[in-house]
Amino acid sequence: MTVSAVIITKNEENNILECIKTLKFVDEIIVIDNFSQDKTVEKAITVGAKVYTHSGLDFSYLRNIGKEKSTSEWLLYVDADEKVSKDLEEEIENIVKHDTGFSAYQIVRQNYYFGRLWPKNEKMTRMMRKDSLLGWQGILHESPIVSGKVGQLKSRLIHYTHRNLSEMVAKTNEWSEVEAQLRYKNNHPNITWWRLLRMMLTSFFDSYVEKEAWKAGSEGIIESIYQSFSMFITYAKLWEKQNTYLRKKRNG
């Protein structure tokens, strides 16, 4: 059986080559590029990736296009700031050679924030048979819908995220607009000072306590405060949209 790796990109010229280097074992690499303004596309093409350009901020839509463009029996979804470890490569190769009875697999993602190993890992369904993947759902926080049993891989997918504050702020400004618009369309309750404060505190608690950022020293406190800031930006933008609507309504 064969494997296609699918990567969604936008302005990832600093990450794409390192990511693709860890995917030499797959049969094809599909890059769905969201109109990058840097050299992401050129770099991906030079190392043999098949690149398709599509616009939009709906990640599920982009991942579903990746499925359509792929020709292999198995799909492996990897982000541009992730790397497949050697152990994970060997585990995947072993799976595709044998019928294990599973339609998809969860992979443990080991995170590095600001270059520091994060205390807590994540589990994400990223590998599946193409004919078992019914599609992806969710605009930003997308997840796959799979028919059949889902197994668990032991090896790690390495994720280098939040490398510097400049990139983080730029991404927050972009994606918070989408998040705010989604909440606005879904008639989110009016934002008040106490609701804004509660969301910020909840976000900080989730990062610092629930996700054990307190174990990561200075990086942990910076990340947790940043998550609270990011939540503030999203809900402040929602507040702005709600108040703009109310002003227009009052003025007729």
C-alpha positions in Angstrom: 0.0 0.0 0.0 1.0 3.6 -0.6 1.0 6.8 1.6 0.3 10.4 0.7 1.4 13.1 3.1 -0.9 16.2 3.0 0.4 19.6 4.2 -1.6 22.8 4.5 0.6 25.9 4.1 0.5 29.7 4.3 3.8 31.6 4.5 5.8 28.6 5.8 9.1 29.2 3.9 11.0 28.8 7.1 9.5 25.4 8.0 8.4 23.6 4.8 11.8 22.1 3.8 12.5 20.7 7.3 9.0 19.2 7.4 9.3 17.6 3.9 12.7 16.2 4.8 11.1 13.9 7.4 8.5 12.7 4.8 10.9 11.0 2.3 9.4 7.6 3.1 5.9 8.5 1.7 4.9 8.0 -1.9 3.7 11.5 -2.6 3.6 14.8 -0.9 0.6 17.0 -1.5 0.8 20.7 -0.5 -2.4 22.7 -0.3 -1.1 26.3 -0.2 -3.3 29.2 0.9 -1.8 31.9 -1.3 1.5 32.2 0.5 3.3 35.6 -0.1 6.7 34.1 0.5 8.7 31.3 -1.1 6.8 28.4 0.4 5.5 27.2 -3.0 8.8 27.5 -4.8 10.6 25.6 -2.0 8.0 22.8 -1.8 8.2 22.3 -5.6 12.0 22.0 -5.6 11.9 19.0 -3.3 9.2 17.2 -5.4 5.9 18.2 -3.7 2.8 18.5 -5.7 1.4 22.0 -4.9 -2.2 23.1 -5.4 -3.3 26.7 -4.5 -6.6 27.4 -2.9 -7.9 30.3 -0.9 -9.9 30.4 2.3 -9.7 30.3 6.1 -11.6 27.0 6.4 -9.1 24.4 7.4 -11.5 21.5 6.9 -12.1 22.6 3.3 -8.4 22.7 2.6 -7.8 19.3 4.2 -10.6 17.8 2.2 -9.0 19.2 -1.0 -5.8 17.4 0.1 -7.7 14.2 0.2 -9.1 14.7 -3.3 -5.7 15.4 -4.7 -4.1 12.4 -3.1 -3.7 9.1 -5.0 -2.6 6.7 -2.2 -4.5 4.3 0.0 -3.3 5.9 3.2 -3.3 9.6 4.1 -0.9 11.3 6.6 -1.8 14.8 7.5 1.2 16.9 8.8 1.4 20.6 9.5 4.4 22.6 8.1 5.8 23.2 11.6 5.8 19.5 12.4 8.3 16.8 11.8 7.9 13.0 11.6 10.3 11.3 14.0 12.3 8.3 12.8 10.4 6.0 15.1 7.1 7.2 13.8 8.3 6.7 10.2 9.1 3.1 10.9 5.8 2.5 12.7 3.9 3.9 9.8 5.8 1.9 7.3 5.0 -1.3 9.3 1.3 -0.5 9.4 0.9 0.0 5.7 2.6 -3.3 5.0 0.1 -5.3 7.2 -3.6 -5.3 7.6 -4.2 -4.3 11.2 -7.9 -3.9 11.0 -7.8 -0.2 11.8 -9.2 2.5 9.5 -7.3 5.4 11.2 -4.7 6.1 13.8 -4.2 8.7 16.5 -0.7 10.1 16.8 0.9 11.6 19.9 2.1 15.2 19.1 5.0 16.3 21.2 5.0 20.1 21.4 7.9 22.6 21.7 7.0 26.2 22.6 9.7 28.8 22.1 12.0 25.8 21.5 11.3 24.3 24.9 9.7 20.8 25.3 6.2 21.2 26.6 5.1 19.1 29.6 1.9 17.8 28.1 1.4 16.0 24.7 -1.7 15.8 22.5 -3.3 13.0 20.7 -4.6 13.7 17.2 -6.1 11.6 14.4 -3.8 12.3 11.5 -3.4 9.0 9.7 -6.3 7.2 7.9 -7.3 5.1 5.0 -8.5 7.4 2.2 -11.6 5.4 1.6 -12.4 5.5 5.4 -12.1 9.3 5.7 -15.6 10.7 5.2 -14.3 14.3 5.5 -13.0 17.0 7.8 -15.3 19.2 9.9 -14.8 22.5 11.7 -13.4 25.7 10.2 -10.5 26.4 12.5 -10.4 23.6 15.0 -11.0 20.9 12.5 -11.3 17.1 13.1 -11.7 14.1 10.7 -14.8 12.0 10.4 -13.7 8.4 10.0 -15.6 5.2 9.3 -14.1 2.2 11.2 -11.9 1.6 14.2 -9.3 4.1 15.3 -5.9 2.8 16.6 -3.1 4.5 18.5 0.5 4.9 17.4 3.2 4.9 20.0 5.8 7.2 18.3 5.9 11.0 18.3 5.0 13.7 15.8 7.3 16.6 16.7 5.6 20.0 16.7 7.7 23.3 16.8 5.1 25.9 17.5 5.1 29.5 18.7 8.7 30.1 17.8 8.7 33.9 18.3 6.2 36.5 19.5 6.1 38.4 16.2 4.7 35.4 14.3 2.3 34.7 17.1 0.8 38.2 17.2 0.4 38.2 13.4 -1.4 34.8 13.4 -3.6 35.9 16.4 -4.7 39.0 14.5 -5.6 37.0 11.5 -7.4 34.0 13.1 -9.1 36.0 15.9 -11.1 37.8 13.1 -12.4 34.4 11.9 -13.2 33.2 15.4 -15.0 36.5 16.2 -17.0 36.3 13.0 -18.1 32.7 13.7 -19.3 33.7 17.2 -21.1 36.7 15.8 -22.9 34.7 13.2 -23.9 32.2 15.9 -25.5 35.0 17.9 -23.1 34.8 20.8 -24.4 36.6 24.0 -23.4 40.2 24.2 -19.9 40.7 25.5 -19.8 42.4 28.9 -16.7 43.3 31.0 -17.3 40.4 33.3 -17.7 37.9 30.5 -14.5 39.2 28.8 -12.6 38.9 32.1 -13.9 35.4 32.7 -12.8 34.2 29.3 -9.3 35.5 29.8 -9.0 33.9 33.2 -10.4 30.6 32.0 -7.9 30.6 29.1 -5.0 31.3 31.4 -6.1 28.6 33.8 -6.5 26.0 31.0 -3.0 26.7 29.7 -1.1 27.2 33.0 -2.9 24.5 35.1 -4.8 22.0 33.0 -2.1 21.8 30.3 0.7 22.0 32.9 2.4 25.1 31.5 3.6 25.8 35.1 6.2 23.1 34.6 7.8 24.9 31.7 9.2 27.9 33.6 9.3 31.3 32.0 8.1 29.9 28.6 5.1 28.4 30.4 4.0 31.7 32.0 4.6 33.6 28.8 2.6 31.1 26.8 -0.3 31.1 29.3 -0.5 34.9 29.4 -0.4 34.9 25.6 -3.3 32.5 25.4 -5.3 34.8 27.7 -4.3 37.8 25.4 -5.3 35.9 22.3 -8.7 35.1 23.9 -9.1 38.8 24.8 -8.4 39.9 21.1 -11.0 37.4 19.8 -13.7 38.5 22.2 -12.8 42.2 21.9 -13.4 41.9 18.2 -16.7 40.2 18.9 -17.6 43.0 21.2 -16.7 45.5 18.4 -18.9 43.7 15.9 -21.9 43.5 18.3 -21.6 47.2 19.2 -21.3 48.2 15.5 -24.5 46.4 14.8 -26.3 48.0 17.8 -25.2 51.5 16.7 -26.4 50.9 13.2 -29.7 49.6 14.5 -30.2 52.6 16.8 -29.4 55.0 14.0 -31.9 53.3 11.7 
